[in-house]
């Protein structure tokens, strides 16, 4: 009976995690679109000096937009399954995407943060 009770708790926990994840999908998708816009903006700045590099950066932004759309339309289990498959089949792409996403997120957070006045010592 102990095993049945543990399985029940795990199932309840999994359902709760699924509900929370589903509830945050739209906000996450909107954030991804914001990041994609920031990445497109960075690509526009690169176009003058590095047109080929800018093309790749625009491509990355388009991938972010596609990811936002998937986030809106797929459930949490489908998303996690897709990420797992990508990580196993194309680890370089997965790692590169994670690095690019981290870079884009840090740029987005820096650009959207409020600047504090300089403190004088």
C-alpha positions in Angstrom: 0.0 0.0 0.0 2.9 2.3 0.7 4.0 2.1 -2.9 0.5 3.0 -4.2 0.4 6.0 -1.9 3.9 7.1 -3.2 2.7 6.7 -6.8 -0.4 8.7 -6.1 1.7 11.6 -4.6 4.1 11.5 -7.6 1.1 11.6 -10.0 -0.4 14.5 -8.0 2.9 16.3 -8.0 3.3 15.8 -11.8 -0.2 17.1 -12.4 0.5 20.2 -10.3 3.8 20.8 -12.1 2.0 20.4 -15.4 -0.7 23.0 -14.4 2.0 25.5 -13.3 4.0 25.0 -16.5 0.8 25.4 -18.6 -0.1 28.6 -16.7 3.3 30.2 -17.5 3.6 29.3 -21.1 2.0 32.5 -22.5 4.2 34.7 -20.4 7.3 32.7 -21.5 6.2 32.9 -25.1 5.8 36.7 -24.8 9.2 37.0 -23.2 10.8 34.9 -26.0 9.2 37.2 -28.6 10.7 40.2 -26.7 14.1 38.5 -26.7 13.7 37.8 -30.5 13.0 41.4 -31.1 16.1 42.4 -29.1 18.2 39.9 -31.1 16.8 41.3 -34.4 17.8 44.7 -33.1 21.3 43.5 -32.5 21.4 42.0 -35.9 20.4 45.3 -37.5 23.3 47.0 -35.7 25.7 44.3 -37.1 24.5 44.6 -40.7 26.8 47.5 -41.6 30.0 45.9 -40.3 29.2 42.2 -40.5 26.4 41.5 -42.9 27.0 37.7 -42.9 27.1 37.6 -39.1 23.9 39.7 -39.0 22.2 37.1 -41.2 23.0 34.4 -38.7 21.8 36.5 -35.8 18.5 37.2 -37.6 18.2 33.5 -38.2 18.7 32.9 -34.4 15.9 35.5 -33.7 13.6 33.6 -36.1 14.3 30.4 -34.3 13.3 32.2 -31.0 10.1 33.3 -32.6 9.4 29.8 -33.8 10.1 28.5 -30.2 7.7 31.1 -28.8 5.0 29.8 -31.2 5.7 26.2 -30.1 5.6 27.2 -26.5 2.1 28.6 -27.1 0.8 25.6 -29.0 2.4 22.6 -27.3 1.8 21.2 -23.8 4.6 20.9 -21.3 5.1 17.2 -21.9 5.5 17.8 -25.7 8.0 20.6 -25.0 10.1 18.6 -22.6 10.1 15.7 -25.0 11.2 17.9 -27.9 14.0 19.5 -25.9 15.2 16.0 -24.8 15.2 14.8 -28.4 17.1 17.8 -29.6 19.7 17.5 -26.9 20.3 13.8 -27.8 20.2 14.2 -31.6 22.0 17.5 -31.9 24.0 18.3 -28.7 26.0 21.0 -30.4 22.9 22.8 -31.6 21.3 22.4 -28.2 24.4 23.8 -26.4 24.8 26.6 -28.9 21.2 27.5 -28.6 21.5 27.5 -24.8 24.5 29.8 -25.0 22.8 32.1 -27.5 19.6 32.2 -25.4 21.7 33.1 -22.3 23.4 35.9 -24.2 20.2 37.2 -25.5 18.5 37.0 -22.2 21.3 38.9 -20.5 21.2 41.6 -23.2 17.4 41.9 -22.9 17.6 42.1 -19.1 20.3 44.8 -19.3 18.3 46.8 -21.8 15.0 46.6 -19.9 16.5 47.2 -16.5 16.1 50.5 -14.7 19.3 52.4 -14.3 20.2 53.4 -10.8 21.9 56.7 -10.1 25.6 56.5 -9.4 26.4 56.4 -5.7 29.0 58.8 -4.4 31.4 57.6 -1.8 
